[in-house]
């Protein structure tokens, strides 16, 4: 399996923390040197390991934020 390179370019918010110390976070992440995208996933302390997550483009995040605002 190919190495996946990532850089967290902006830490936006920690949404929750598990008893084991992993945190669910919303960050801007650059995957394999590409343009940063919004990313929601679980991270081990110090970001040394990650769980499965979802990555959203700016357009997808705009749609999500609009849908959330309409529900409020």
N, CA, C and O atoms as a CHARMM CRD file, in Angstrom:
* protein
*
  288
    1    1 UNK  N      0.84200  -1.18100   0.00000 PROA 1      0.00000
    2    1 UNK  CA     0.00000   0.00000   0.00000 PROA 1      0.00000
    3    1 UNK  C      0.88600   1.24200   0.00000 PROA 1      0.00000
    4    1 UNK  O      1.89200   1.29200   0.70700 PROA 1      0.00000
    5    2 UNK  N      0.51600   2.22600  -0.78000 PROA 2      0.00000
    6    2 UNK  CA     1.30100   3.44700  -0.89400 PROA 2      0.00000
    7    2 UNK  C      1.22800   4.26500   0.39400 PROA 2      0.00000
    8    2 UNK  O      0.22200   4.25300   1.10300 PROA 2      0.00000
    9    3 UNK  N      2.31900   4.97300   0.67500 PROA 3      0.00000
   10    3 UNK  CA     2.32100   5.86500   1.83500 PROA 3      0.00000
   11    3 UNK  C      1.39500   7.04300   1.57500 PROA 3      0.00000
   12    3 UNK  O      1.39600   7.62500   0.49100 PROA 3      0.00000
   13    4 UNK  N      0.61800   7.37700   2.57100 PROA 4      0.00000
   14    4 UNK  CA    -0.26700   8.54100   2.48800 PROA 4      0.00000
   15    4 UNK  C      0.39100   9.64500   3.29100 PROA 4      0.00000
   16    4 UNK  O      0.65600   9.49400   4.48400 PROA 4      0.00000
   17    5 UNK  N      0.64900  10.75500   2.62300 PROA 5      0.00000
   18    5 UNK  CA     1.24500  11.90200   3.29600 PROA 5      0.00000
   19    5 UNK  C      0.13400  12.90300   3.59100 PROA 5      0.00000
   20    5 UNK  O     -0.75800  13.13000   2.77400 PROA 5      0.00000
   21    6 UNK  N      0.21200  13.49300   4.77600 PROA 6      0.00000
   22    6 UNK  CA    -0.79400  14.48900   5.14200 PROA 6      0.00000
   23    6 UNK  C     -0.14200  15.58400   5.96200 PROA 6      0.00000
   24    6 UNK  O      0.86800  15.37500   6.63500 PROA 6      0.00000
   25    7 UNK  N     -0.74900  16.75400   5.88600 PROA 7      0.00000
   26    7 UNK  CA    -0.33600  17.89000   6.71500 PROA 7      0.00000
   27    7 UNK  C     -1.59600  18.58700   7.19900 PROA 7      0.00000
   28    7 UNK  O     -2.41900  19.02600   6.39500 PROA 7      0.00000
   29    8 UNK  N     -1.74100  18.68600   8.49800 PROA 8      0.00000
   30    8 UNK  CA    -2.86000  19.45500   9.05800 PROA 8      0.00000
   31    8 UNK  C     -2.45400  20.92000   8.95700 PROA 8      0.00000
   32    8 UNK  O     -1.56900  21.38400   9.67500 PROA 8      0.00000
   33    9 UNK  N     -3.11700  21.63800   8.05400 PROA 9      0.00000
   34    9 UNK  CA    -2.75400  23.04100   7.83400 PROA 9      0.00000
   35    9 UNK  C     -3.47300  23.98200   8.79100 PROA 9      0.00000
   36    9 UNK  O     -2.99900  25.08600   9.06000 PROA 9      0.00000
   37   10 UNK  N     -4.63300  23.53500   9.31100 PROA 10     0.00000
   38   10 UNK  CA    -5.35400  24.34700  10.30200 PROA 10     0.00000
   39   10 UNK  C     -6.19200  23.43400  11.18500 PROA 10     0.00000
   40   10 UNK  O     -6.99200  22.64300  10.68500 PROA 10     0.00000
   41   11 UNK  N     -6.01200  23.54200  12.48500 PROA 11     0.00000
   42   11 UNK  CA    -6.84600  22.82500  13.43700 PROA 11     0.00000
   43   11 UNK  C     -8.02700  23.73200  13.77500 PROA 11     0.00000
   44   11 UNK  O     -7.84500  24.79800  14.36300 PROA 11     0.00000
   45   12 UNK  N     -9.22900  23.31300  13.40500 PROA 12     0.00000
   46   12 UNK  CA   -10.40000  24.17000  13.55200 PROA 12     0.00000
   47   12 UNK  C    -11.10600  23.94000  14.88600 PROA 12     0.00000
   48   12 UNK  O    -11.31500  24.88700  15.64400 PROA 12     0.00000
   49   13 UNK  N    -11.48000  22.67500  15.18300 PROA 13     0.00000
   50   13 UNK  CA   -12.19500  22.40600  16.43500 PROA 13     0.00000
   51   13 UNK  C    -12.08000  20.92600  16.79800 PROA 13     0.00000
   52   13 UNK  O    -12.07800  20.05100  15.93200 PROA 13     0.00000
   53   14 UNK  N    -11.98400  20.67500  18.09800 PROA 14     0.00000
   54   14 UNK  CA   -12.10600  19.31800  18.63600 PROA 14     0.00000
   55   14 UNK  C    -13.57000  19.13400  18.98600 PROA 14     0.00000
   56   14 UNK  O    -14.11500  19.87400  19.80500 PROA 14     0.00000
   57   15 UNK  N    -14.21000  18.15000  18.37000 PROA 15     0.00000
   58   15 UNK  CA   -15.63800  17.92400  18.56900 PROA 15     0.00000
   59   15 UNK  C    -15.92500  17.06100  19.79600 PROA 15     0.00000
   60   15 UNK  O    -16.92200  17.26700  20.48800 PROA 15     0.00000
   61   16 UNK  N    -15.04900  16.09700  20.05700 PROA 16     0.00000
   62   16 UNK  CA   -15.23400  15.22600  21.22300 PROA 16     0.00000
   63   16 UNK  C    -13.93000  14.50000  21.52100 PROA 16     0.00000
   64   16 UNK  O    -12.99700  14.50000  20.71700 PROA 16     0.00000
   65   17 UNK  N    -13.89100  13.87200  22.71800 PROA 17     0.00000
   66   17 UNK  CA   -12.72000  13.08900  23.10600 PROA 17     0.00000
   67   17 UNK  C    -13.19000  11.78100  23.72600 PROA 17     0.00000
   68   17 UNK  O    -14.10200  11.76600  24.55200 PROA 17     0.00000
   69   18 UNK  N    -12.55900  10.68300  23.32000 PROA 18     0.00000
   70   18 UNK  CA   -12.90700   9.36600  23.84700 PROA 18     0.00000
   71   18 UNK  C    -12.16600   9.10900  25.15100 PROA 18     0.00000
   72   18 UNK  O    -11.18600   9.79200  25.44900 PROA 18     0.00000
   73   19 UNK  N    -12.62100   8.13400  25.93200 PROA 19     0.00000
   74   19 UNK  CA   -11.90200   7.79100  27.16500 PROA 19     0.00000
   75   19 UNK  C    -10.44900   7.36500  26.92500 PROA 19     0.00000
   76   19 UNK  O     -9.61300   7.47800  27.82200 PROA 19     0.00000
   77   20 UNK  N    -10.14900   6.87900  25.72400 PROA 20     0.00000
   78   20 UNK  CA    -8.78100   6.46400  25.39700 PROA 20     0.00000
   79   20 UNK  C     -7.90700   7.63300  24.93600 PROA 20     0.00000
   80   20 UNK  O     -6.72800   7.44100  24.63800 PROA 20     0.00000
   81   21 UNK  N     -8.47300   8.84100  24.87600 PROA 21     0.00000
   82   21 UNK  CA    -7.69500  10.01500  24.51500 PROA 21     0.00000
   83   21 UNK  C     -7.74000  10.39600  23.05000 PROA 21     0.00000
   84   21 UNK  O     -7.15500  11.40700  22.66200 PROA 21     0.00000
   85   22 UNK  N     -8.42300   9.60600  22.22100 PROA 22     0.00000
   86   22 UNK  CA    -8.57100   9.97100  20.81600 PROA 22     0.00000
   87   22 UNK  C     -9.57400  11.12100  20.71600 PROA 22     0.00000
   88   22 UNK  O    -10.52500  11.19400  21.49500 PROA 22     0.00000
   89   23 UNK  N     -9.35500  12.01400  19.75400 PROA 23     0.00000
   90   23 UNK  CA   -10.25500  13.14900  19.57200 PROA 23     0.00000
   91   23 UNK  C    -10.85800  13.13100  18.17600 PROA 23     0.00000
   92   23 UNK  O    -10.18600  12.79800  17.20000 PROA 23     0.00000
   93   24 UNK  N    -12.14000  13.49400  18.09300 PROA 24     0.00000
   94   24 UNK  CA   -12.79900  13.70300  16.80200 PROA 24     0.00000
   95   24 UNK  C    -12.63400  15.16900  16.48500 PROA 24     0.00000
   96   24 UNK  O    -13.05400  16.02500  17.26400 PROA 24     0.00000
   97   25 UNK  N    -12.01900  15.47600  15.33300 PROA 25     0.00000
   98   25 UNK  CA   -11.65500  16.84700  15.00900 PROA 25     0.00000
   99   25 UNK  C    -12.11800  17.25700  13.61900 PROA 25     0.00000
  100   25 UNK  O    -12.24100  16.43400  12.71200 PROA 25     0.00000
  101   26 UNK  N    -12.36900  18.55000  13.48000 PROA 26     0.00000
  102   26 UNK  CA   -12.55300  19.18400  12.16900 PROA 26     0.00000
  103   26 UNK  C    -11.29400  19.98400  11.90900 PROA 26     0.00000
  104   26 UNK  O    -10.95700  20.89400  12.66600 PROA 26     0.00000
  105   27 UNK  N    -10.59600  19.63900  10.83000 PROA 27     0.00000
  106   27 UNK  CA    -9.34600  20.30900  10.46100 PROA 27     0.00000
  107   27 UNK  C     -9.32900  20.58000   8.97000 PROA 27     0.00000
  108   27 UNK  O    -10.12800  20.02200   8.21800 PROA 27     0.00000
  109   28 UNK  N     -8.42000  21.43400   8.55100 PROA 28     0.00000
  110   28 UNK  CA    -8.06600  21.54300   7.13800 PROA 28     0.00000
  111   28 UNK  C     -6.81700  20.68500   6.94800 PROA 28     0.00000
  112   28 UNK  O     -5.80800  20.88000   7.62700 PROA 28     0.00000
  113   29 UNK  N     -6.89800  19.72500   6.00900 PROA 29     0.00000
  114   29 UNK  CA    -5.80700  18.78600   5.81600 PROA 29     0.00000
  115   29 UNK  C     -5.41900  18.73500   4.34600 PROA 29     0.00000
  116   29 UNK  O     -6.27700  18.64700   3.46800 PROA 29     0.00000
  117   30 UNK  N     -4.12200  18.79200   4.09000 PROA 30     0.00000
  118   30 UNK  CA    -3.57900  18.59300   2.74900 PROA 30     0.00000
  119   30 UNK  C     -3.15800  17.13200   2.63700 PROA 30     0.00000
  120   30 UNK  O     -2.28800  16.67300   3.37700 PROA 30     0.00000
  121   31 UNK  N     -3.77200  16.40600   1.71600 PROA 31     0.00000
  122   31 UNK  CA    -3.44800  14.99800   1.49500 PROA 31     0.00000
  123   31 UNK  C     -2.53800  14.87900   0.27700 PROA 31     0.00000
  124   31 UNK  O     -2.88700  15.34000  -0.81000 PROA 31     0.00000
  125   32 UNK  N     -1.37200  14.26100   0.45900 PROA 32     0.00000
  126   32 UNK  CA    -0.41300  14.01600  -0.62500 PROA 32     0.00000
  127   32 UNK  C     -0.06800  15.29700  -1.38800 PROA 32     0.00000
  128   32 UNK  O      0.05900  15.28500  -2.61300 PROA 32     0.00000
  129   33 UNK  N      0.08000  16.39600  -0.65400 PROA 33     0.00000
  130   33 UNK  CA     0.50900  17.66300  -1.24900 PROA 33     0.00000
  131   33 UNK  C     -0.56800  18.41600  -2.00200 PROA 33     0.00000
  132   33 UNK  O     -0.27700  19.43000  -2.63700 PROA 33     0.00000
  133   34 UNK  N     -1.78800  17.95300  -1.95100 PROA 34     0.00000
  134   34 UNK  CA    -2.88100  18.62800  -2.65900 PROA 34     0.00000
  135   34 UNK  C     -3.42300  19.79300  -1.83000 PROA 34     0.00000
  136   34 UNK  O     -3.03300  20.00400  -0.68100 PROA 34     0.00000
  137   35 UNK  N     -4.32300  20.53100  -2.44600 PROA 35     0.00000
  138   35 UNK  CA    -5.01200  21.64800  -1.78000 PROA 35     0.00000
  139   35 UNK  C     -5.70400  21.14200  -0.51300 PROA 35     0.00000
  140   35 UNK  O     -6.34900  20.09500  -0.54500 PROA 35     0.00000
  141   36 UNK  N     -5.57900  21.87400   0.60700 PROA 36     0.00000
  142   36 UNK  CA    -6.24300  21.42500   1.84900 PROA 36     0.00000
  143   36 UNK  C     -7.75300  21.35000   1.69400 PROA 36     0.00000
  144   36 UNK  O     -8.36900  22.17400   1.01800 PROA 36     0.00000
  145   37 UNK  N     -8.34000  20.33500   2.34200 PROA 37     0.00000
  146   37 UNK  CA    -9.78900  20.14900   2.36600 PROA 37     0.00000
  147   37 UNK  C    -10.23100  20.00200   3.81600 PROA 37     0.00000
  148   37 UNK  O     -9.43900  19.66300   4.69500 PROA 37     0.00000
  149   38 UNK  N    -11.51100  20.26500   4.04300 PROA 38     0.00000
  150   38 UNK  CA   -12.07400  20.05600   5.36800 PROA 38     0.00000
  151   38 UNK  C    -12.09000  18.55400   5.64700 PROA 38     0.00000
  152   38 UNK  O    -12.39400  17.75400   4.76300 PROA 38     0.00000
  153   39 UNK  N    -11.76400  18.18600   6.86500 PROA 39     0.00000
  154   39 UNK  CA   -11.61700  16.77900   7.20000 PROA 39     0.00000
  155   39 UNK  C    -12.13800  16.54400   8.61400 PROA 39     0.00000
  156   39 UNK  O    -11.73600  17.22800   9.55500 PROA 39     0.00000
  157   40 UNK  N    -13.04100  15.56600   8.75700 PROA 40     0.00000
  158   40 UNK  CA   -13.56200  15.17700  10.06000 PROA 40     0.00000
  159   40 UNK  C    -13.15600  13.72300  10.28700 PROA 40     0.00000
  160   40 UNK  O    -13.52500  12.84200   9.50900 PROA 40     0.00000
  161   41 UNK  N    -12.39200  13.47200  11.35600 PROA 41     0.00000
  162   41 UNK  CA   -11.97000  12.11000  11.68400 PROA 41     0.00000
  163   41 UNK  C    -11.44900  12.04700  13.10100 PROA 41     0.00000
  164   41 UNK  O    -11.21600  13.07100  13.74400 PROA 41     0.00000
  165   42 UNK  N    -11.26900  10.81200  13.58200 PROA 42     0.00000
  166   42 UNK  CA   -10.68700  10.57500  14.89600 PROA 42     0.00000
  167   42 UNK  C     -9.17200  10.56200  14.78000 PROA 42     0.00000
  168   42 UNK  O     -8.61100  10.03500  13.81900 PROA 42     0.00000
  169   43 UNK  N     -8.51700  11.15600  15.78100 PROA 43     0.00000
  170   43 UNK  CA    -7.05500  11.22100  15.83500 PROA 43     0.00000
  171   43 UNK  C     -6.56700  10.74300  17.19300 PROA 43     0.00000
  172   43 UNK  O     -7.14700  11.05200  18.23400 PROA 43     0.00000
  173   44 UNK  N     -5.48200   9.97800  17.15000 PROA 44     0.00000
  174   44 UNK  CA    -4.80100   9.60300  18.38300 PROA 44     0.00000
  175   44 UNK  C     -4.08500  10.84000  18.92200 PROA 44     0.00000
  176   44 UNK  O     -3.88100  11.80500  18.18600 PROA 44     0.00000
  177   45 UNK  N     -3.70200  10.82200  20.20700 PROA 45     0.00000
  178   45 UNK  CA    -2.94600  11.95200  20.74300 PROA 45     0.00000
  179   45 UNK  C     -1.72200  12.25700  19.87500 PROA 45     0.00000
  180   45 UNK  O     -1.05500  11.34800  19.38000 PROA 45     0.00000
  181   46 UNK  N     -1.44200  13.53600  19.70200 PROA 46     0.00000
  182   46 UNK  CA    -0.31800  14.03700  18.88800 PROA 46     0.00000
  183   46 UNK  C     -0.44300  13.70000  17.40800 PROA 46     0.00000
  184   46 UNK  O      0.53500  13.81600  16.66800 PROA 46     0.00000
  185   47 UNK  N     -1.63500  13.28400  16.96000 PROA 47     0.00000
  186   47 UNK  CA    -1.90300  12.99400  15.54900 PROA 47     0.00000
  187   47 UNK  C     -0.98500  11.93200  14.95500 PROA 47     0.00000
  188   47 UNK  O     -0.69100  11.96700  13.76000 PROA 47     0.00000
  189   48 UNK  N     -0.51800  10.96200  15.80000 PROA 48     0.00000
  190   48 UNK  CA     0.36700   9.93300  15.26500 PROA 48     0.00000
  191   48 UNK  C     -0.39200   8.82000  14.54100 PROA 48     0.00000
  192   48 UNK  O      0.18800   8.11400  13.71700 PROA 48     0.00000
  193   49 UNK  N     -1.69400   8.65500  14.84300 PROA 49     0.00000
  194   49 UNK  CA    -2.54900   7.69500  14.15200 PROA 49     0.00000
  195   49 UNK  C     -3.88900   8.36200  13.87600 PROA 49     0.00000
  196   49 UNK  O     -4.26900   9.32800  14.53800 PROA 49     0.00000
  197   50 UNK  N     -4.60000   7.82400  12.87800 PROA 50     0.00000
  198   50 UNK  CA    -5.90500   8.38000  12.52500 PROA 50     0.00000
  199   50 UNK  C     -6.89800   7.26400  12.27200 PROA 50     0.00000
  200   50 UNK  O     -6.53100   6.15200  11.89300 PROA 50     0.00000
  201   51 UNK  N     -8.16600   7.58600  12.49200 PROA 51     0.00000
  202   51 UNK  CA    -9.24600   6.67800  12.15600 PROA 51     0.00000
  203   51 UNK  C     -9.82900   7.04600  10.80600 PROA 51     0.00000
  204   51 UNK  O     -9.36200   7.97000  10.14100 PROA 51     0.00000
  205   52 UNK  N    -10.85400   6.31200  10.41500 PROA 52     0.00000
  206   52 UNK  CA   -11.55000   6.64300   9.17100 PROA 52     0.00000
  207   52 UNK  C    -12.28100   7.96600   9.35000 PROA 52     0.00000
  208   52 UNK  O    -12.69400   8.32300  10.45400 PROA 52     0.00000
  209   53 UNK  N    -12.43100   8.67800   8.25000 PROA 53     0.00000
  210   53 UNK  CA   -13.09400   9.96600   8.33000 PROA 53     0.00000
  211   53 UNK  C    -13.72600  10.35000   7.01600 PROA 53     0.00000
  212   53 UNK  O    -13.85900   9.53700   6.10100 PROA 53     0.00000
  213   54 UNK  N    -14.11100  11.59900   6.94300 PROA 54     0.00000
  214   54 UNK  CA   -14.71200  12.14200   5.72400 PROA 54     0.00000
  215   54 UNK  C    -13.99700  13.44300   5.38100 PROA 54     0.00000
  216   54 UNK  O    -13.69300  14.25900   6.25200 PROA 54     0.00000
  217   55 UNK  N    -13.73900  13.61300   4.09000 PROA 55     0.00000
  218   55 UNK  CA   -13.07000  14.81400   3.59200 PROA 55     0.00000
  219   55 UNK  C    -14.03500  15.55400   2.68300 PROA 55     0.00000
  220   55 UNK  O    -14.67700  14.95100   1.82300 PROA 55     0.00000
  221   56 UNK  N    -14.13500  16.87400   2.87800 PROA 56     0.00000
  222   56 UNK  CA   -15.09000  17.69400   2.12500 PROA 56     0.00000
  223   56 UNK  C    -14.38400  18.83800   1.41500 PROA 56     0.00000
  224   56 UNK  O    -13.51000  19.49300   1.98200 PROA 56     0.00000
  225   57 UNK  N    -14.77500  19.07100   0.16300 PROA 57     0.00000
  226   57 UNK  CA   -14.27600  20.24300  -0.56800 PROA 57     0.00000
  227   57 UNK  C    -14.93200  21.50000   0.01100 PROA 57     0.00000
  228   57 UNK  O    -15.84400  21.40900   0.83200 PROA 57     0.00000
  229   58 UNK  N    -14.46700  22.65800  -0.41900 PROA 58     0.00000
  230   58 UNK  CA   -15.07500  23.91700   0.02400 PROA 58     0.00000
  231   58 UNK  C    -16.55100  23.96400  -0.34900 PROA 58     0.00000
  232   58 UNK  O    -17.38000  24.40800   0.44500 PROA 58     0.00000
  233   59 UNK  N    -16.88400  23.50400  -1.56200 PROA 59     0.00000
  234   59 UNK  CA   -18.27000  23.52700  -2.02400 PROA 59     0.00000
  235   59 UNK  C    -19.13900  22.58600  -1.18300 PROA 59     0.00000
  236   59 UNK  O    -20.26600  22.93000  -0.82600 PROA 59     0.00000
  237   60 UNK  N    -18.61400  21.40100  -0.87000 PROA 60     0.00000
  238   60 UNK  CA   -19.36400  20.46200  -0.03800 PROA 60     0.00000
  239   60 UNK  C    -19.56600  21.01900   1.36500 PROA 60     0.00000
  240   60 UNK  O    -20.64200  20.86600   1.94300 PROA 60     0.00000
  241   61 UNK  N    -18.55000  21.65700   1.91100 PROA 61     0.00000
  242   61 UNK  CA   -18.67400  22.25000   3.24900 PROA 61     0.00000
  243   61 UNK  C    -19.69900  23.37800   3.23500 PROA 61     0.00000
  244   61 UNK  O    -20.47700  23.51300   4.17900 PROA 61     0.00000
  245   62 UNK  N    -19.71100  24.19100   2.17700 PROA 62     0.00000
  246   62 UNK  CA   -20.71100  25.25900   2.06700 PROA 62     0.00000
  247   62 UNK  C    -22.12800  24.68000   2.07100 PROA 62     0.00000
  248   62 UNK  O    -23.01000  25.21600   2.74200 PROA 62     0.00000
  249   63 UNK  N    -22.35300  23.59100   1.32700 PROA 63     0.00000
  250   63 UNK  CA   -23.67500  22.95500   1.29000 PROA 63     0.00000
  251   63 UNK  C    -24.04900  22.39700   2.65400 PROA 63     0.00000
  252   63 UNK  O    -25.19200  22.52500   3.09300 PROA 63     0.00000
  253   64 UNK  N    -23.08800  21.78100   3.31700 PROA 64     0.00000
  254   64 UNK  CA   -23.33800  21.22500   4.64700 PROA 64     0.00000
  255   64 UNK  C    -23.70400  22.32900   5.62600 PROA 64     0.00000
  256   64 UNK  O    -24.66800  22.19500   6.37900 PROA 64     0.00000
  257   65 UNK  N    -22.94700  23.41700   5.62400 PROA 65     0.00000
  258   65 UNK  CA   -23.21800  24.53200   6.54300 PROA 65     0.00000
  259   65 UNK  C    -24.58800  25.15100   6.25900 PROA 65     0.00000
  260   65 UNK  O    -25.30100  25.53400   7.18600 PROA 65     0.00000
  261   66 UNK  N    -24.95100  25.24800   4.98700 PROA 66     0.00000
  262   66 UNK  CA   -26.25400  25.80500   4.63000 PROA 66     0.00000
  263   66 UNK  C    -27.36100  24.89600   5.14300 PROA 66     0.00000
  264   66 UNK  O    -28.34900  25.37100   5.70200 PROA 66     0.00000
  265   67 UNK  N    -27.19800  23.58200   4.95400 PROA 67     0.00000
  266   67 UNK  CA   -28.20900  22.63200   5.41800 PROA 67     0.00000
  267   67 UNK  C    -28.35900  22.68000   6.94100 PROA 67     0.00000
  268   67 UNK  O    -29.47200  22.59800   7.45900 PROA 67     0.00000
  269   68 UNK  N    -27.24600  22.81100   7.65100 PROA 68     0.00000
  270   68 UNK  CA   -27.29700  22.90000   9.11300 PROA 68     0.00000
  271   68 UNK  C    -27.98100  24.18800   9.55200 PROA 68     0.00000
  272   68 UNK  O    -28.78600  24.18200  10.48300 PROA 68     0.00000
  273   69 UNK  N    -27.65900  25.29500   8.87700 PROA 69     0.00000
  274   69 UNK  CA   -28.28400  26.58200   9.21300 PROA 69     0.00000
  275   69 UNK  C    -29.79200  26.54900   8.99400 PROA 69     0.00000
  276   69 UNK  O    -30.54800  27.13600   9.76800 PROA 69     0.00000
  277   70 UNK  N    -30.22400  25.86900   7.95000 PROA 70     0.00000
  278   70 UNK  CA   -31.66400  25.78700   7.65100 PROA 70     0.00000
  279   70 UNK  C    -32.41500  24.96700   8.70000 PROA 70     0.00000
  280   70 UNK  O    -33.61800  25.15600   8.88200 PROA 70     0.00000
  281   71 UNK  N    -31.72700  24.06600   9.38600 PROA 71     0.00000
  282   71 UNK  CA   -32.35800  23.24300  10.41800 PROA 71     0.00000
  283   71 UNK  C    -32.47200  23.97900  11.74200 PROA 71     0.00000
  284   71 UNK  O    -33.23100  23.56600  12.62000 PROA 71     0.00000
  285   72 UNK  N    -31.73100  25.05900  11.89300 PROA 72     0.00000
  286   72 UNK  CA   -31.73200  25.78900  13.16800 PROA 72     0.00000
  287   72 UNK  C    -32.92900  26.69400  13.30800 PROA 72     0.00000
  288   72 UNK  O    -33.07400  27.37400  14.32300 PROA 72     0.00000
